[in-house]
């Protein structure tokens, strides 16, 4: 379990760095989220957790958005990483929301 936690933690750090690099406009924040989903999907392919790229991308998208349909589940060894991926998604969506609120706040002049 420690190995899975370390791998998932490294993936979270990598996705945060990618997201911070993409922050700048609304479109680029979406590109950052997409990149984060692909990082997780490619990690699952590399680790052999899932058998195909489309399954990996689908599972990563569903888990990353915390939707969690449950139609695809990971083996017991890697199940914890899906929860960490959901937490990672929540963190990145929150970061993007804060960024967009700040952009809007700066665009709209204060009323006096």
HUFEN-V58412 format. One record per backbone hydrogen bond with DSSP energy under -1.0 kcal/mol. NH is the residue of the N-H (numbers start at 1). CO is the residue of the C=O. E is the energy in kcal/mol with one decimal. If there is no record, write none. Layout:
nh->NH co->CO e->E
nh->NH co->CO e->E
This chain:
nh->5 co->1 e->-2.2
nh->6 co->2 e->-2.4
nh->7 co->3 e->-2.6
nh->8 co->4 e->-2.7
nh->9 co->5 e->-2.4
nh->10 co->6 e->-2.2
nh->11 co->7 e->-2.1
nh->12 co->8 e->-2.3
nh->13 co->9 e->-2.3
nh->14 co->10 e->-2.4
nh->15 co->11 e->-2.6
nh->16 co->12 e->-2.3
nh->17 co->13 e->-2.3
nh->18 co->14 e->-2.3
nh->19 co->15 e->-2.5
nh->20 co->16 e->-2.5
nh->21 co->17 e->-1.9
nh->22 co->18 e->-1.5
nh->23 co->19 e->-1.3
nh->29 co->25 e->-1.7
nh->30 co->26 e->-1.4
nh->31 co->27 e->-1.8
nh->32 co->28 e->-2.0
nh->33 co->29 e->-1.9
nh->34 co->30 e->-2.5
nh->35 co->31 e->-2.5
nh->36 co->32 e->-2.0
nh->37 co->33 e->-2.3
nh->38 co->34 e->-2.3
nh->39 co->35 e->-2.2
nh->40 co->36 e->-2.0
nh->41 co->37 e->-2.5
nh->42 co->38 e->-2.9
nh->43 co->39 e->-2.1
nh->44 co->40 e->-2.3
nh->45 co->41 e->-2.0
nh->46 co->42 e->-2.8
nh->47 co->43 e->-2.3
nh->49 co->44 e->-2.2
nh->56 co->52 e->-2.1
nh->57 co->53 e->-2.9
nh->58 co->54 e->-2.3
nh->59 co->55 e->-2.9
nh->60 co->56 e->-2.5
nh->61 co->57 e->-2.5
nh->62 co->58 e->-2.5
nh->63 co->59 e->-2.8
nh->64 co->60 e->-2.7
nh->65 co->61 e->-1.9
nh->66 co->63 e->-1.4
nh->67 co->62 e->-1.5
nh->68 co->62 e->-1.6
nh->78 co->75 e->-1.1
nh->79 co->75 e->-1.0
nh->84 co->80 e->-1.9
nh->85 co->81 e->-2.3
nh->86 co->82 e->-1.9
nh->87 co->83 e->-2.0
nh->88 co->84 e->-2.2
nh->89 co->85 e->-2.6
nh->90 co->86 e->-2.4
nh->91 co->87 e->-2.3
nh->92 co->88 e->-2.5
nh->93 co->89 e->-2.8
nh->94 co->90 e->-2.0
nh->95 co->91 e->-2.3
nh->96 co->92 e->-2.4
nh->97 co->93 e->-2.2
nh->98 co->94 e->-2.5
nh->99 co->95 e->-2.1
nh->100 co->96 e->-2.7
nh->101 co->97 e->-2.4
nh->102 co->98 e->-2.1
nh->103 co->99 e->-2.2
nh->104 co->100 e->-2.5
nh->105 co->101 e->-2.6
nh->106 co->102 e->-1.9
nh->107 co->103 e->-1.6
nh->108 co->104 e->-2.0
